[in-house]
Amino acid sequence: MFSLRYAVLAALALGALCSVTSNYCKRDTGYTYSLAANGWDKCDSNGLACCYYVNGSVVIYSHGYNNNGSYNANTHCEYIIDINADCNIVMCIQMDFSMDGGDSIKIRTMDMSIDYRGDKRPYNANLNSNSASVEFQSDSSEPPAGSNWAMGFVCIPDTDYRSVCEVCDDIADEMNAGPDGDEVVKAITSA
């Protein structure tokens, strides 16, 4: 709990570094890195950590999503999601979600922890929080072709009642359209 609070506090501090017009920014990792086509640090097979700060409704795609699911082995990506204090985050999972057997995704909020490993398919859920940490980790084996995934995180104001099914149906087409080029995080416009 204590480290999650530090992560949330760090995420709040990082929020000041983000552009007002952007829904996410890349957090400095302190490592030497190479630039990807989208201008961010890229995850590589040397175990470089990818760290993103998200402050709006977004879809997060696995690296290499448009390249037949070619994220690298030995990657570790963390997405700190910190949205308006007066909303709850609804998590939506793409229907053809797939990961390699030794990979995992962990979703943490102040009150809950959800872990998905291997081919266990996540489910749509209301996280009942306005902040969360999402961590993706792949093992040392080369992921088979088609191992890719997408997760949408939508801010629903506390004053609105919308079911998880309704929210996820509203963004399904946008999620299924895929990322722009090699982008990993895409702002949601339809929610």
C-alpha positions as CSV (number, residue, x, y, z in Angstrom):
1,M,0.0,0.0,0.0
2,F,2.8,2.4,1.0
3,S,4.6,2.0,-2.4
4,L,1.3,2.5,-4.3
5,R,0.8,5.7,-2.5
6,Y,4.3,6.8,-3.4
7,A,3.5,5.8,-7.0
8,V,0.4,7.9,-7.0
9,L,2.2,10.9,-5.5
10,A,5.0,10.5,-8.0
11,A,2.3,10.4,-10.8
12,L,0.8,13.6,-9.5
13,A,4.2,15.3,-9.6
14,L,4.7,14.0,-13.1
15,G,1.4,15.4,-14.2
16,A,2.8,18.9,-14.0
17,L,5.4,17.8,-16.6
18,C,2.8,16.8,-19.2
19,S,1.5,19.1,-21.8
20,V,-2.0,20.5,-21.1
21,T,-3.2,19.3,-24.6
22,S,-1.8,15.8,-24.2
23,N,-3.5,12.8,-22.5
24,Y,-0.2,11.2,-21.7
25,C,3.5,11.7,-21.5
26,K,6.6,9.6,-21.3
27,R,8.2,9.4,-17.8
28,D,12.0,9.7,-17.7
29,T,13.4,6.3,-16.9
30,G,17.0,7.5,-16.2
31,Y,18.3,4.8,-18.6
32,T,20.1,5.3,-21.9
33,Y,17.5,4.7,-24.6
34,S,16.9,4.7,-28.3
35,L,14.1,6.7,-29.9
36,A,11.2,4.9,-31.5
37,A,9.4,6.3,-34.5
38,N,6.8,7.9,-32.2
39,G,9.5,9.8,-30.3
40,W,9.3,7.9,-27.1
41,D,11.7,5.4,-25.6
42,K,11.1,2.1,-27.0
43,C,11.0,-1.2,-25.1
44,D,13.7,-3.6,-26.3
45,S,15.0,-7.0,-25.5
46,N,17.6,-5.6,-23.1
47,G,14.9,-5.1,-20.5
48,L,14.5,-1.3,-20.8
49,A,11.5,-0.2,-18.8
50,C,8.8,1.8,-20.5
51,C,7.0,4.3,-18.2
52,Y,3.9,6.3,-19.2
53,Y,1.8,8.8,-17.3
54,V,-1.8,9.0,-18.4
55,N,-4.2,11.8,-17.4
56,G,-7.2,11.1,-19.6
57,S,-9.3,8.4,-21.2
58,V,-7.1,6.3,-23.4
59,V,-6.5,3.0,-25.1
60,I,-3.2,1.3,-24.3
61,Y,-1.9,-1.0,-27.0
62,S,0.9,-3.6,-26.8
63,H,4.1,-2.6,-28.5
64,G,4.1,-3.9,-32.1
65,Y,0.3,-4.1,-32.1
66,N,0.1,-3.3,-35.9
67,N,3.0,-5.6,-36.7
68,N,1.2,-8.9,-36.0
69,G,1.7,-8.6,-32.2
70,S,5.5,-8.4,-32.1
71,Y,6.2,-6.9,-28.7
72,N,9.7,-7.9,-27.5
73,A,10.7,-10.4,-24.9
74,N,12.0,-9.2,-21.5
75,T,10.0,-5.9,-21.6
76,H,8.5,-4.2,-18.6
77,C,6.1,-1.3,-19.2
78,E,4.2,0.7,-16.5
79,Y,1.3,3.0,-17.2
80,I,0.4,5.4,-14.3
81,I,-3.2,6.5,-14.8
82,D,-4.3,9.5,-12.8
83,I,-7.6,11.1,-13.9
84,N,-9.9,13.8,-12.6
85,A,-10.7,13.2,-8.9
86,D,-14.5,13.1,-9.6
87,C,-14.6,10.1,-11.8
88,N,-14.2,6.3,-11.8
89,I,-12.1,4.4,-14.3
90,V,-13.8,1.8,-16.4
91,M,-11.4,-0.8,-17.9
92,C,-12.4,-2.3,-21.3
93,I,-10.6,-5.3,-22.9
94,Q,-10.3,-5.9,-26.6
95,M,-12.2,-9.1,-27.7
96,D,-9.1,-10.8,-29.3
97,F,-6.9,-10.1,-26.3
98,S,-3.9,-12.4,-26.3
99,M,-0.5,-12.7,-24.6
100,D,2.3,-15.2,-24.6
101,G,2.1,-17.9,-21.8
102,G,4.8,-16.3,-19.6
103,D,3.6,-12.7,-19.8
104,S,1.5,-10.8,-17.3
105,I,-0.6,-7.7,-16.8
106,K,-1.2,-6.3,-13.3
107,I,-3.7,-3.6,-12.5
108,R,-3.5,-1.9,-9.1
109,T,-5.6,0.7,-7.4
110,M,-5.6,1.9,-3.8
111,D,-8.3,-0.8,-3.0
112,M,-7.7,-3.7,-5.3
113,S,-5.2,-5.7,-7.3
114,I,-5.9,-7.8,-10.4
115,D,-3.3,-10.0,-12.1
116,Y,-3.6,-11.7,-15.5
117,R,-1.0,-14.3,-16.5
118,G,-0.4,-16.1,-19.8
119,D,-3.5,-16.8,-21.8
120,K,-5.9,-15.8,-19.0
121,R,-8.2,-13.2,-20.6
122,P,-9.0,-10.1,-18.6
123,Y,-12.5,-8.9,-18.2
124,N,-14.2,-5.5,-18.4
125,A,-14.5,-3.8,-15.0
126,N,-15.2,-0.7,-13.1
127,L,-12.0,0.0,-11.1
128,N,-13.9,2.3,-8.7
129,S,-11.0,4.6,-8.5
130,N,-9.7,7.7,-10.4
131,S,-6.1,6.3,-10.4
132,A,-4.5,3.1,-11.2
133,S,-1.1,1.5,-12.1
134,V,-1.0,-0.9,-15.1
135,E,2.1,-3.1,-15.5
136,F,2.9,-5.3,-18.4
137,Q,5.8,-7.7,-18.3
138,S,7.0,-10.3,-20.8
139,D,9.3,-13.2,-20.1
140,S,12.4,-14.1,-22.0
141,S,10.7,-16.3,-24.6
142,E,9.9,-14.8,-28.0
143,P,6.1,-14.1,-28.2
144,P,4.4,-16.0,-31.0
145,A,2.9,-14.1,-33.9
146,G,-0.4,-12.5,-33.0
147,S,0.4,-12.0,-29.3
148,N,-1.1,-8.5,-28.9
149,W,-3.6,-6.8,-26.7
150,A,-5.5,-3.5,-26.1
151,M,-7.0,-2.1,-23.0
152,G,-9.2,1.0,-22.8
153,F,-9.4,3.1,-19.6
154,V,-12.3,5.5,-19.6
155,C,-13.1,8.2,-17.0
156,I,-16.8,8.2,-16.0
157,P,-17.9,11.1,-13.9
158,D,-19.2,10.2,-10.5
159,T,-22.5,12.0,-11.3
160,D,-23.2,9.8,-14.4
161,Y,-24.4,6.2,-14.2
162,R,-23.2,4.2,-17.2
163,S,-22.8,0.4,-17.0
164,V,-19.5,-1.2,-17.8
165,C,-21.1,-2.9,-20.9
166,E,-22.4,0.5,-22.2
167,V,-19.0,2.2,-21.8
168,C,-17.0,-0.6,-23.4
169,D,-19.5,-0.8,-26.3
170,D,-19.2,2.9,-26.9
171,I,-15.4,2.7,-27.4
172,A,-15.2,-0.8,-29.1
173,D,-14.9,0.6,-32.6
174,E,-12.2,3.0,-31.6
175,M,-10.2,0.3,-29.8
176,N,-10.5,-2.1,-32.7
177,A,-9.2,0.6,-35.1
178,G,-5.8,0.1,-33.6
179,P,-3.1,2.6,-32.7
180,D,-1.8,5.4,-35.0
181,G,1.4,3.8,-36.4
182,D,3.7,2.6,-33.7
183,E,1.9,4.6,-30.9
184,V,1.3,2.7,-27.7
185,V,-1.2,5.1,-26.1
186,K,-4.1,6.7,-28.0
187,A,-6.6,9.2,-26.6
188,I,-10.2,8.1,-26.7
189,T,-12.6,10.6,-28.4
190,S,-15.9,8.6,-28.4
191,A,-16.4,8.2,-24.6
